[in-house]
Amino acid sequence: MASFLYRLGLGAARRPIAIVIAWLLVLAAVTAAMVSFQRPLTNEFELPDSEFAAVLDELGEQIPEVAGGTGTVVLHSEDGFSPAQRRAISETMAQWRTLPHVTGTVDPFETQRQLDQSSADLAEGEQKLIDGRKKYEKGARKLSRLRWLVGEGERDIARLQRTDPDNATLPYRISGQAELDAMLADGERKLDRARTRLDRAQDKYTDGATLRGLGDGIRMVSEDGNTALVQVRFDESMQQISPDDLALVPQAGEQLEDAGLEVDYGQELVFVTQVGGIGEIIGVAVAAVVLLVMLGSFVMAGLPLAIAFAGVGASLMGAMALTHWLDIQQMAPVLGAMLGLAVGIDYALFIVNRHRRQLADVVRGGAVTTREEIRHSIALATGTAGTAVVVAGATVIIALAALLVSGIPTLIQMGLLAAATVTVTVLVALTLTPALLSLAGRRAVPRKTVASTAPHRDGWPEKWVGVVTRRAPAAIVAVVIVMGALAVPALSLRLGLPDGGSESRDSTAFQAYERVADAFGTGANGPILVSATVEAPIAAGELVGTEARIGEEIAAVDGVRDVLPIGVSEDRRTVAFQVVSEEGPSAERTVALVDALRGPVTESLAGEGVDLGVTGQAVANIEVSERLAGALPLYIALVIGLSLVLLTIVFRSVLVPILATAGFLLSVVASFGVIVAVYQWGWLGGVFDVHNPGAVFSFMPTLLIGILFGLAMDYQMFLVSGMRESYVHGQTAGQAVRNGFASGARVVAAAALIMVAVFSGFVFSHMTMARPIGLGLAVGVLLDAFLIRMTLTPAVMSLLGDKIWWMPVWLDRLLPHLDVEGSALVDKQRPPRRSASREDVLV
């Protein structure tokens, strides 16, 4: 590989203009494609064969009006809603109903009037029931008196029949008694009918009162009359509707502010697709400063940035062009940009640094730096550092492509787009970097090398590795203790999808979330949808009773605040309920509530012939987390297994890959711990804009493991390959560790700081989901580079000595040789010398 890359670098150095033009044409082509074919990104998280999606689809068939997406608009007026404001709201709702995909709107004032009227009707029904019971009791008393009279008459007739059977009045008395008996029988029948009607009325009232009591806390207008909720209903789920169509709702609602209303839109209506922001810009700026300090030249510092932007630009603009045919998730370009910027800068930096070191050696030797000398140095740097770039990039690509095993389309898409970005970045680094270095010419020679002939003195890398190797056991223990302490919070990791409470304080989504929580309760921000299907159609007179019976079962679950029936299918076999929890949709108690509905409650009602289905945001959170947790062990095994094989081939050692992987595991659990402490526990919430701590983004563990593993192996590659090169060239194991560390530590430290800067920029991204990933990667790279690769690794390797490079002979013969140390280029360390002509010398 080293020989091939040497030839590639030499060809690029000899034809730099052609290479630059070729990449400019590529960028122009993908830009044109993006402009021509780009469509909006999607916020859909697709989960095949999911229960919540199946329930939603079934509800869509049975009760279409409740199964589509619903967007929430929160209206607020400090002094209550004036008639003019209500007219403006009514006009705006009429305009919303004309928008694409909108099937209707729910008028908060009319709905609240109906809710209030139902309470009034219930009170009126109770009064009628009381009056009816009084009438019944009065009739019962009259009938009781009639029974007494009938009884007395019967006793008188019986006595006369015994004592005076010829009494002339006896026939008249018997005739009168028959009339009384008929009256009594008729009264009994009437009283029985009244009792039946009264019992039915009592049952109907009880069911209605029960049902109204279960949903008594549900309101559309706050009790103080200052806040109202408008629901905009769509014909599809919110994730399936394009952002452009959703954006029409806030645009049409601008007139509400002119009426003096404060208007906020729920997260589902205003999700962010912006890739870059001030945080990302600051991150790149910090990376540029690090490059400038390390390379000492604006030209050299700008070169890695140009490589990174070219790679990211080509890949992301190509991906945006593909949106004409594919639905690309909004998080995928953010992940690609995050990773592409970091590795693009690093990969170019490694090649540039190797080239500058070689030129410095030439200058120190007193040789004249000719154009051919510089081209040879570029080719040699591409053949050696470029090999490390290829292996490091391959490791990252393997880690990302392995997301295929998750079986989750959204995650696969993120991984493949990020892998494609890294692939393009590697190609740009191996071709455009040599071309730009060739154009830079002698300006790549370090200034300090030209100006100073002072003897070399040990810098911080030599001093640091000396301390670490002399006190290796203490260094190992210290690293393990620090990483272990940081990992402790990871034991309470809880996953979910972000809600409006996770957005920035100044965002309309957060304001809507807070207003709803204050006026209607936190649970109103993410109601749960429950369907109940029975075997036979429910009779019209039994509908309320059936709803009340099922509603009571649901309301009995801990954490349920309100239960309200919201729809019935045409065949009256399916009833839909809206369940409002006491806490928000991502709260731990809400997750337990959903587990209870899907478990014990479903089983209990199944015994009564009721099939219960549960859907909603909380259900989606649980199912996504469960699916990802199930795929994670296989994913980790695949990534680590493939990477161990690759690292074994590269380093010709069994123990070095194991050490690299063990160090990575320490880094990743420590990163998880920091994420949990910040985003779940709320530590340093003011610094990281975390005002509502909650569950961590469900995709975070899988993405962080894949990306961080690839990046960790990058630093392992660039640092330990120098040690391997020194060892192969005859140094002792201890000398190889120290010399390899000293030659690579500066560039690895700079590369790590650059990555930390880039990733840290995404901690304050407009996109909430990107923040924990950005923090996790920034912390992970920082810990892995400085504690694992630059402390633990040299300490362990110095303790093991030659054993660290052990590998069975049979395995060495079996594995291919990648020649990462550049053995094949030994005869090309210097080009054939000749007298330098005036044209060859670069001044």
C-alpha positions in Angstrom: 0.0 0.0 0.0 2.8 2.4 0.9 4.3 2.1 -2.6 1.0 2.7 -4.3 0.3 5.8 -2.2 3.8 7.0 -2.9 3.1 6.9 -6.6 -0.3 8.5 -6.0 1.3 11.3 -4.0 4.1 11.9 -6.5 1.6 12.0 -9.4 -0.5 14.6 -7.5 2.6 16.6 -6.6 3.7 16.7 -10.3 0.3 17.7 -11.6 -1.2 19.9 -8.8 -3.2 22.2 -11.1 -4.9 19.3 -12.7 -5.8 17.7 -9.3 -7.2 21.1 -8.0 -9.2 21.6 -11.1 -10.6 18.1 -11.0 -11.8 18.6 -7.4 -13.2 22.0 -8.2 -15.2 20.4 -11.1 -16.5 17.7 -8.7 -17.6 20.4 -6.2 -19.3 22.3 -9.0 -21.1 19.2 -10.2 -22.4 18.2 -6.8 -23.4 21.9 -6.1 -25.4 22.0 -9.3 -27.0 18.6 -8.5 -27.9 19.8 -5.0 -29.5 23.0 -6.4 -31.4 21.1 -9.0 -32.6 18.1 -7.0 -32.6 19.1 -3.3 -35.7 18.5 -1.3 -36.3 19.1 2.4 -34.9 16.8 5.0 -37.2 14.7 7.2 -37.5 14.3 10.9 -39.0 10.8 10.6 -37.5 8.0 12.7 -38.6 4.8 11.0 -38.8 1.7 13.1 -39.9 -1.4 11.1 -42.4 -3.8 12.6 -42.9 -1.5 15.6 -45.9 -1.9 17.9 -46.6 1.9 18.1 -46.7 2.2 14.3 -48.9 -0.8 13.9 -51.4 0.6 16.5 -51.4 3.9 14.7 -52.0 2.3 11.3 -54.9 0.3 12.7 -56.4 3.4 14.3 -56.0 5.2 10.9 -58.2 2.5 9.4 -60.8 2.4 12.2 -60.9 6.1 13.3 -59.1 8.2 10.7 -59.8 11.5 12.5 -57.7 10.6 15.5 -54.8 8.8 13.9 -53.2 11.6 11.8 -50.6 13.9 13.1 -51.5 16.8 15.4 -49.6 20.1 15.7 -50.1 22.3 18.8 -50.3 26.1 18.6 -50.2 27.8 22.0 -51.9 31.2 22.2 -51.5 33.5 25.2 -53.1 36.9 26.1 -52.3 38.4 29.5 -55.7 40.0 29.9 -57.8 37.2 28.4 -58.9 36.9 24.8 -60.8 39.8 23.5 -63.6 39.5 20.8 -61.2 40.9 18.2 -58.5 38.4 19.1 -61.1 35.5 19.0 -62.0 36.7 15.5 -58.4 36.7 14.4 -58.0 33.2 15.8 -61.1 32.0 14.0 -59.8 33.5 10.7 -56.4 32.0 11.1 -57.8 28.6 11.8 -59.9 28.9 8.6 -56.6 29.7 6.8 -54.8 26.7 8.4 -57.6 24.4 7.2 -56.7 25.3 3.6 -53.0 24.2 3.9 -51.6 21.0 2.4 -52.2 17.8 4.6 -54.4 19.7 7.1 -57.7 18.0 7.7 -59.0 20.3 10.3 -58.5 22.4 13.4 -59.8 22.2 16.9 -61.3 25.4 18.2 -60.2 25.7 21.8 -63.0 28.0 22.9 -65.8 25.8 21.4 -64.2 22.6 22.7 -63.8 24.2 26.1 -67.4 25.3 26.0 -68.5 21.7 25.2 -66.3 20.4 28.0 -67.9 22.9 30.4 -71.3 22.1 29.0 -70.8 18.4 29.6 -70.1 19.2 33.2 -73.3 21.4 33.4 -75.3 18.6 31.6 -74.0 16.1 34.1 -75.0 18.4 37.0 -78.5 18.8 35.4 -78.7 15.0 34.9 -77.8 14.5 38.6 -80.6 16.9 39.6 -83.1 15.1 37.4 -82.0 11.8 38.9 -82.6 13.3 42.4 -86.0 14.6 41.4 -86.9 11.2 39.8 -85.8 9.4 42.9 -88.0 11.6 45.0 -91.0 11.0 42.7 -90.3 7.3 42.9 -90.1 7.3 46.6 -93.4 9.3 46.8 -95.1 6.8 44.5 -93.7 4.0 46.5 -95.2 5.5 49.7 -98.6 5.8 47.9 -98.4 2.3 46.7 -97.5 1.1 50.2 -100.6 2.9 51.5 -102.7 1.3 48.9 -101.3 -2.1 49.8 -102.4 -1.5 53.4 -105.9 -0.5 52.3 -106.1 -3.6 50.1 -104.9 -5.8 52.9 -107.4 -4.3 55.4 -110.3 -4.8 52.9 -109.3 -8.4 52.3 -109.3 -9.1 56.0 -112.8 -7.4 56.4 -114.2 -9.5 53.6 -112.7 -12.7 55.0 -114.2 -11.9 58.4 -117.7 -11.3 57.0 -117.5 -14.4 55.0 -116.9 -16.4 58.2 -119.3 -14.6 60.5 -122.1 -13.3 58.3 -121.9 -14.9 54.8 -125.4 -13.5 54.0 -124.5 -9.9 54.6 -126.0 -7.8 51.8 -122.9 -5.6 51.6 -120.6 -8.5 50.9 -120.9 -8.5 47.1 -120.3 -4.7 47.0 -117.3 -5.1 49.2 -115.9 -7.9 47.0 -116.5 -5.8 43.9 -114.7 -2.8 45.5 -111.9 -5.0 46.6 -111.4 -6.2 43.0 -111.1 -2.6 41.9 -108.5 -2.0 44.6 -106.6 -5.1 43.6 -106.6 -3.9 40.0 -105.3 -0.5 41.2 -102.7 -2.1 43.2 -101.5 -4.3 40.4 -101.4 -1.3 38.0 -99.5 0.7 40.6 -97.0 -2.2 41.1 -96.4 -2.3 37.3 -95.9 1.4 37.1 -93.6 1.4 40.1 -91.5 -1.4 38.6 -91.3 0.5 35.3 -90.3 3.6 37.2 -87.7 1.6 39.2 -86.2 0.3 35.9 -86.1 3.7 34.4 -84.5 5.1 37.5 -81.9 2.3 37.6 -81.1 2.9 34.0 -80.8 6.7 34.6 -78.6 6.0 37.6 -76.3 3.7 35.6 -76.2 6.2 32.8 -75.4 9.0 35.2 -72.8 6.9 37.0 -71.1 6.0 33.8 -71.2 9.6 32.5 -69.9 10.9 35.9 -67.2 8.3 36.0 -66.1 9.1 32.4 -66.2 12.9 33.0 -64.3 12.5 36.2 -61.6 10.5 34.5 -61.0 13.4 32.1 -61.9 16.3 34.3 -58.4 17.8 34.1 -58.3 18.1 30.4 -58.8 21.6 29.1 -58.3 23.6 25.9 -58.4 27.0 27.6 -56.6 27.5 30.9 -58.7 28.2 34.1 -57.5 31.8 34.2 -58.6 32.2 30.5 -55.3 33.5 29.4 -53.9 30.5 27.5 -55.5 28.4 24.7 -54.4 25.4 22.7 -55.2 25.1 19.0 -54.8 21.7 17.5 -54.0 21.5 13.8 -54.8 18.0 12.5 -53.0 16.4 9.6 -53.7 13.5 7.3 -50.3 11.9 8.0 -48.0 11.6 11.0 -45.9 14.7 11.6 -42.7 12.9 10.6 -44.1 12.0 7.2 -45.0 15.6 6.2 -42.3 17.8 4.6 -40.8 20.6 6.7 -41.8 23.1 4.0 -45.5 22.1 4.4 -45.2 22.3 8.2 -43.6 25.7 8.0 -46.7 27.1 6.3 -48.5 26.9 9.7 -46.3 29.4 11.5 -46.3 31.6 8.3 -50.1 31.7 8.2 -50.1 32.4 11.9 -48.1 35.6 11.7 -51.3 37.7 11.7 -52.1 36.5 15.2 -49.2 38.5 16.6 -50.7 41.6 14.9 -53.8 41.0 17.0 -51.7 41.3 20.2 -51.4 37.6 20.9 -48.3 35.7 22.0 -48.0 32.6 19.7 -45.7 29.6 20.2 -45.6 26.5 18.1 -45.0 22.9 19.3 -41.7 21.1 18.5 -43.5 19.0 15.9 -44.2 22.1 13.8 -40.9 23.8 13.9 -38.1 21.2 14.0 -34.6 22.5 13.0 -32.8 21.4 9.9 -30.0 23.9 10.0 -26.6 22.2 9.9 -24.3 25.1 10.9 -24.5 27.7 13.6 -22.4 30.0 15.8 -21.2 27.1 17.9 -20.0 25.2 14.9 -18.3 28.3 13.5 -16.5 28.9 16.8 -15.4 25.3 16.8 -13.8 25.6 13.4 -12.2 28.9 14.3 -10.6 27.3 17.4 -9.4 24.5 15.1 -7.9 27.1 12.8 -6.0 28.7 15.7 -4.6 25.4 16.8 -3.4 24.8 13.2 -1.9 28.2 13.0 0.0 27.7 16.3 1.3 24.3 15.3 2.2 25.0 11.7 3.2 28.7 12.1 1.9 29.7 8.7 -1.5 30.9 7.4 -0.9 29.0 4.2 -0.1 25.7 6.0 -2.9 26.2 8.6 -5.4 26.9 5.8 -4.5 23.7 3.9 -6.1 21.2 6.3 -9.2 23.4 6.6 -9.4 23.5 2.8 -9.1 19.7 2.6 -11.8 19.2 5.3 -14.3 21.6 3.7 -13.7 20.1 0.3 -14.4 16.6 1.6 -17.5 17.6 3.6 -18.8 19.9 0.9 -18.5 17.2 -1.8 -20.2 14.5 0.3 -22.9 16.5 1.9 -23.9 18.4 -1.3 -24.1 15.0 -3.0 -26.2 13.7 -0.2 -28.6 16.7 -0.4 -28.9 16.0 -4.2 -30.0 12.5 -3.3 -33.0 13.8 -1.4 -34.8 14.0 -4.7 -35.0 10.2 -4.6 -34.4 9.4 -0.9 -35.8 10.7 2.4 -32.8 11.8 4.4 -33.1 12.2 8.1 -32.3 15.7 9.4 -29.6 14.3 11.8 -27.6 12.6 9.1 -26.0 15.6 7.5 -25.2 17.0 10.9 -23.4 13.8 11.8 -21.6 13.8 8.5 -20.5 17.4 8.8 -19.3 16.8 12.4 -17.3 13.8 11.6 -16.1 15.0 8.1 -14.7 18.3 9.5 -12.8 16.6 12.3 -11.2 13.7 10.3 -10.6 15.9 7.3 -8.5 18.4 9.3 -6.7 15.6 11.1 -5.9 13.4 8.0 -4.5 16.4 6.1 -2.6 17.5 9.2 -0.9 14.1 9.5 0.3 14.2 5.9 1.3 17.9 6.1 3.2 17.3 9.4 5.1 14.3 7.9 6.1 16.4 4.9 7.3 19.3 7.0 9.4 17.0 9.3 11.1 15.5 6.2 11.8 19.0 4.8 13.2 20.1 8.2 15.6 17.1 8.2 16.7 18.0 4.7 17.3 21.7 5.7 19.2 20.6 8.8 21.4 18.4 6.7 22.4 21.5 4.7 20.9 20.2 1.4 19.4 22.5 -1.2 15.6 22.2 -1.3 14.7 21.8 -4.9 11.3 21.3 -6.6 12.0 17.6 -7.1 13.2 17.3 -3.5 9.9 18.7 -2.3 7.8 16.5 -4.7 9.7 13.5 -3.4 9.0 14.5 0.2 5.3 14.9 -0.6 5.2 11.5 -2.2 7.0 9.9 0.8 4.7 11.6 3.3 1.7 10.3 1.3 3.2 6.8 1.2 3.8 6.7 5.0 1.4 9.0 6.8 -1.1 8.3 3.9 -1.0 4.6 4.7 -1.9 5.5 8.3 -4.7 7.7 7.0 -6.1 4.9 4.9 -6.1 2.4 7.8 -7.5 5.0 10.2 -10.2 6.0 7.8 -11.0 2.3 7.1 -11.5 1.8 10.8 -13.9 4.7 11.1 -15.8 3.5 8.0 -16.0 -0.1 9.4 -17.5 1.3 12.6 -20.1 3.3 10.8 -21.0 0.8 8.1 -21.5 -1.8 10.8 -24.6 0.1 11.8 -26.3 -2.0 9.1 -26.7 -4.7 11.8 -29.1 -2.5 13.8 -31.9 -3.0 11.3 -33.1 0.5 11.9 -33.3 2.5 8.6 -32.7 5.9 10.2 -29.6 4.7 12.0 -28.3 2.9 8.9 -28.8 6.0 6.9 -26.8 8.1 9.4 -24.0 5.6 9.5 -23.8 5.2 5.7 -23.8 9.0 5.0 -21.1 9.5 7.7 -19.1 6.6 6.2 -19.4 8.1 2.8 -18.2 11.5 4.1 -15.2 9.8 5.7 -14.5 7.9 2.4 -14.6 11.1 0.3 -12.5 12.9 2.9 -9.8 10.2 2.7 -9.7 10.5 -1.1 -9.5 14.3 -0.9 -6.7 14.0 1.7 -4.7 11.6 -0.4 -4.9 13.5 -3.6 -5.7 17.2 -2.9 -3.2 17.5 0.0 -0.2 16.5 -2.1 -1.3 18.9 -4.8 -1.7 21.8 -2.5 1.6 21.0 -0.8 3.2 21.1 -4.2 1.8 24.5 -4.9 2.9 25.7 -1.5 6.5 24.7 -2.4 9.2 25.8 0.0 6.7 27.6 2.2 6.0 24.2 3.8 9.5 24.3 5.4 9.1 25.1 9.2 10.4 28.6 9.8 12.2 27.7 13.0 14.2 25.0 11.2 15.4 27.5 8.6 16.2 30.3 11.0 17.8 28.3 13.9 20.8 26.0 14.1 20.6 25.6 17.9 20.9 22.0 19.2 17.6 20.2 19.7 16.3 20.1 23.2 13.7 17.8 24.7 10.2 19.2 24.4 7.0 18.2 26.4 6.5 14.9 24.5 10.0 13.6 25.5 9.5 14.8 29.0 6.0 13.4 29.3 6.8 9.9 27.9 9.8 9.8 30.1 7.6 10.4 33.2 5.0 7.9 32.1 7.4 5.1 31.3 9.4 5.6 34.5 6.3 5.5 36.6 4.2 3.2 34.5 2.2 1.4 37.2 1.2 4.6 38.9 0.2 6.1 35.5 -2.0 3.1 34.7 -3.7 3.2 38.1 -4.3 6.9 37.9 -5.9 6.7 34.4 -8.2 3.8 35.4 -9.3 5.7 38.6 -10.1 8.9 36.7 -11.9 7.0 33.9 -13.8 4.9 36.4 -15.0 8.0 38.4 -16.2 9.7 35.2 -18.1 6.5 34.2 -20.1 6.2 37.4 -23.1 8.3 36.2 -23.4 6.0 33.2 -24.9 3.3 35.5 -28.1 5.3 35.5 -28.3 6.0 31.7 -31.8 6.3 30.5 -32.7 6.7 26.8 -35.5 8.5 25.0 -36.3 11.0 22.2 -36.0 14.7 23.0 -39.2 16.8 23.5 -39.9 20.5 23.4 -38.5 20.9 26.9 -35.0 20.0 25.6 -34.9 22.9 23.1 -33.2 26.2 23.6 -34.8 28.6 26.0 -35.3 31.2 23.3 -37.0 28.8 20.8 -40.7 28.8 20.1 -40.8 25.0 20.8 -39.5 25.5 24.3 -41.8 28.4 25.0 -44.8 26.3 23.8 -43.7 23.4 26.0 -43.4 25.6 29.1 -46.7 27.4 28.5 -48.5 24.1 28.2 -46.8 22.7 31.3 -47.7 25.8 33.3 -51.3 26.1 32.1 -52.4 22.5 31.5 -49.7 20.2 33.2 -46.5 18.7 31.8 -48.2 15.6 30.6 -50.3 17.6 28.1 -47.2 18.1 26.0 -47.2 14.4 24.9 -50.5 12.6 25.5 -50.6 8.9 25.0 -53.1 7.4 22.5 -54.8 4.1 23.5 -57.1 2.0 21.4 -59.5 -0.6 22.8 -61.1 -3.1 20.4 -63.9 -5.6 21.4 -65.1 -8.7 19.7 -68.7 -7.6 19.0 -70.1 -4.1 18.2 -71.0 -2.1 21.3 -74.7 -1.3 21.6 -75.4 2.4 21.5 -76.8 2.4 25.0 -73.8 0.6 26.3 -71.1 2.7 24.7 -70.6 5.2 27.7 -70.6 2.3 30.1 -68.0 0.4 28.1 -65.8 3.5 27.8 -66.1 4.1 31.5 -65.2 0.5 32.4 -62.1 0.5 30.2 -61.2 4.1 31.2 -61.2 3.2 34.8 -58.8 0.3 34.2 -56.5 2.8 32.4 -56.8 5.5 35.0 -55.9 3.1 37.8 -52.3 3.0 36.5 -49.9 5.0 38.6 -48.9 8.3 36.8 -52.1 8.7 34.8 -53.7 12.1 35.3 -56.6 12.1 32.8 -58.4 9.7 30.5 -60.7 11.0 27.8 -62.5 9.1 25.0 -61.8 10.9 21.7 -63.4 8.7 19.0 -65.4 5.5 18.1 -65.1 3.5 14.9 -68.1 3.3 12.6 -68.7 -0.4 13.5 -68.5 0.6 17.2 -65.9 -2.1 17.9 -63.0 0.3 18.5 -62.8 3.1 21.0 -59.9 5.6 21.2 -58.7 7.3 24.4 -56.3 10.2 25.0 -54.3 9.5 28.2 -52.5 12.4 29.8 -49.7 11.5 32.2 -48.8 13.5 35.3 -45.3 14.1 33.9 -43.7 14.8 30.5 -43.5 12.3 27.6 -39.8 11.5 28.3 -40.1 11.3 32.1 -39.2 8.0 33.8 -42.6 7.8 35.5 -44.3 8.1 32.1 -42.2 5.3 30.7 -43.2 3.1 33.6 -46.9 4.1 32.9 -46.5 3.0 29.3 -44.9 -0.3 30.4 -47.9 -0.9 32.7 -50.4 -0.2 29.9 -48.6 -2.5 27.5 -48.2 -5.2 30.2 -50.6 -5.8 33.1 -53.5 -3.6 31.9 -53.4 -5.2 28.4 -53.4 -8.6 29.9 -56.2 -7.8 32.4 -58.5 -6.4 29.6 -57.6 -9.2 27.3 -59.3 -11.5 29.8 -62.5 -9.4 29.4 -62.4 -9.6 25.6 -60.7 -6.2 25.0 -57.7 -5.9 22.8 -55.7 -2.8 24.0 -53.2 -0.9 21.8 -50.9 1.9 22.9 -49.1 4.5 20.8 -47.6 8.0 21.1 -44.3 9.6 21.7 -43.5 7.8 25.0 -44.2 4.4 23.3 -42.0 5.3 20.4 -39.2 6.2 23.0 -39.5 2.9 24.6 -39.6 0.8 21.4 -36.7 2.7 19.8 -34.6 2.3 23.0 -35.4 -1.4 23.3 -34.6 -2.1 19.6 -31.3 -0.2 19.8 -30.4 -1.9 23.1 -31.1 -5.3 21.5 -28.9 -4.5 18.4 -26.0 -3.0 20.5 -24.2 -6.2 21.6 -24.0 -7.5 18.0 -22.9 -4.1 16.8 -20.1 -3.8 19.3 -19.0 -7.4 18.7 -18.9 -6.8 14.9 -17.1 -3.4 15.1 -14.5 -4.6 17.6 -14.0 -7.9 15.9 -13.3 -6.4 12.4 -11.2 -3.7 13.9 -9.1 -6.1 15.9 -8.4 -8.0 12.7 -7.4 -4.8 10.9 -5.2 -3.6 13.8 -3.5 -7.0 14.1 -2.7 -6.8 10.4 -1.3 -3.3 10.8 0.7 -3.7 13.9 1.7 -7.4 13.6 0.9 -7.9 17.2 -1.8 -9.6 19.3 -1.6 -7.5 22.4 -1.5 -4.0 20.8 -5.1 -4.3 19.3 -6.3 -5.7 22.7 -4.8 -2.8 24.5 -6.3 -0.4 22.0 -9.8 -1.8 22.4 -9.6 -1.9 26.2 -8.6 1.7 26.3 -11.5 2.6 24.0 -14.0 0.9 26.3 -12.7 3.0 29.2 -13.1 6.2 27.0 -16.6 5.3 25.9 -18.0 4.6 29.4 -16.4 7.7 30.7 -18.1 9.7 27.9 -21.4 8.1 28.7 -20.9 9.2 32.3 -20.3 12.8 31.4 -23.4 12.8 29.1 -25.6 11.4 31.8 -24.3 13.9 34.4 -25.0 16.9 32.1 -28.1 15.9 30.1 -29.9 13.5 32.5 -28.8 14.8 35.9 -28.5 18.5 34.9 -25.0 19.1 36.2 -23.5 22.3 34.7 -26.9 22.8 33.0 -26.4 26.6 32.8 -23.2 26.1 30.9 -24.6 23.6 28.4 -28.1 25.1 28.1 -29.8 22.1 29.8 -32.8 23.5 31.6 -35.0 20.4 31.6 -32.8 17.3 32.4 -34.3 14.1 31.1 -33.6 11.0 29.0 -30.6 11.0 26.7 -31.1 10.8 22.9 -31.8 7.1 22.1 -29.4 6.9 19.2 -26.5 8.4 21.1 -24.9 5.2 22.5 -24.8 3.4 19.1 -23.6 6.4 17.2 -21.1 7.4 19.9 -19.6 3.9 20.2 -19.2 3.6 16.4 -17.7 7.1 15.9 -15.5 7.2 19.0 -14.1 3.7 18.3 -13.1 4.8 14.8 -11.5 8.0 16.1 -9.8 6.3 19.0 -8.2 3.9 16.5 -7.1 6.9 14.5 -4.9 8.1 17.4 -3.8 4.6 18.1 -2.8 4.3 14.5 -0.9 7.6 14.2 0.9 7.2 17.6 1.7 3.5 17.8 2.6 3.2 14.1 5.5 5.5 14.9 6.5 3.2 17.7 6.1 0.2 15.3 8.3 2.0 12.7 11.1 2.6 15.2 10.9 -1.0 16.5 11.0 -2.5 13.0 14.0 -0.3 12.2 16.0 -1.9 15.0 15.4 0.1 18.2 14.6 -1.7 21.5 11.0 -1.9 22.7 11.5 0.9 25.3 13.4 3.2 22.8 10.7 2.5 20.2 8.0 3.6 22.6 9.8 6.8 23.6 10.9 7.8 20.1 7.7 6.8 18.4 5.8 8.9 21.0 8.1 11.9 20.7 7.7 11.9 16.9 3.9 11.7 16.9 2.7 13.2 20.1 2.7 16.8 18.9 0.6 16.1 15.9 -1.7 13.7 17.8 -2.2 16.3 20.5 -3.0 19.0 17.9 -5.3 16.7 16.0 -7.1 15.8 19.2 -7.5 19.5 20.2 -8.9 20.2 16.7 -11.4 17.4 17.0 -12.4 18.5 20.4 -12.9 22.1 19.1 -15.0 20.9 16.1 -17.2 18.6 18.2 -17.6 21.1 21.0 -19.1 23.5 18.5 -22.0 21.1 18.1 -22.7 21.1 21.8 -24.5 24.3 21.3 -26.1 23.3 17.9 -29.5 24.5 16.9 -30.4 20.8 16.7 -31.1 19.4 20.1 -30.3 15.8 19.1 -26.7 16.8 18.0 -25.8 18.3 21.4 -25.2 15.1 23.5 -23.4 13.5 20.6 -21.1 16.5 20.2 -20.3 16.6 23.9 -19.8 12.9 24.1 -17.4 12.9 21.1 -15.5 16.0 22.5 -15.1 14.5 25.9 -14.3 11.0 24.4 -11.6 12.3 22.1 -10.1 14.4 24.8 -9.9 11.5 27.3 -8.9 8.9 24.7 -6.1 11.0 23.2 -4.5 12.4 26.3 -5.3 9.7 28.9 -5.6 6.5 26.9 -3.3 6.9 23.9 -0.7 9.3 25.4 -0.6 8.0 28.9 -2.0 4.5 29.4 -0.8 3.1 26.1 3.0 4.0 26.5 2.8 3.0 30.1 1.5 -0.5 29.4 3.8 -0.9 26.3 6.9 0.0 28.3 6.0 -2.5 31.0 5.5 -5.3 28.5 8.6 -4.5 26.5 9.2 -6.9 23.5 6.1 -9.0 24.5 3.8 -6.2 23.3 4.9 -7.0 19.7 4.5 -10.8 20.0 2.5 -12.6 17.3 2.5 -16.3 16.5 4.6 -17.1 13.4 1.7 -18.9 11.7 -0.5 -15.9 12.2 2.1 -13.6 10.8 2.4 -15.7 7.7 -1.4 -15.9 7.3 -2.1 -12.1 7.6 -1.4 -9.8 4.6 1.2 -7.1 5.0 0.0 -3.4 4.7 3.5 -2.0 5.3 2.2 0.9 7.4 5.7 1.7 8.6 6.8 2.2 5.0 9.5 -0.5 4.7 9.0 -0.6 1.0 10.0 3.1 0.8 13.4 2.7 2.6 15.3 3.0 -0.7 13.3 6.2 -1.5 14.1 8.1 1.7 16.2 10.5 -0.6 15.8 11.0 -4.3 18.8 10.7 -6.6 20.9 13.9 -6.0 21.9 16.1 -8.8 23.2 19.6 -9.2 20.4 22.1 -8.6 19.7 24.4 -11.5 18.4 27.9 -11.0 14.9 26.7 -12.2 14.8 23.8 -9.6 15.8 25.8 -6.5 12.7 27.1 -4.7 13.3 30.4 -2.9 
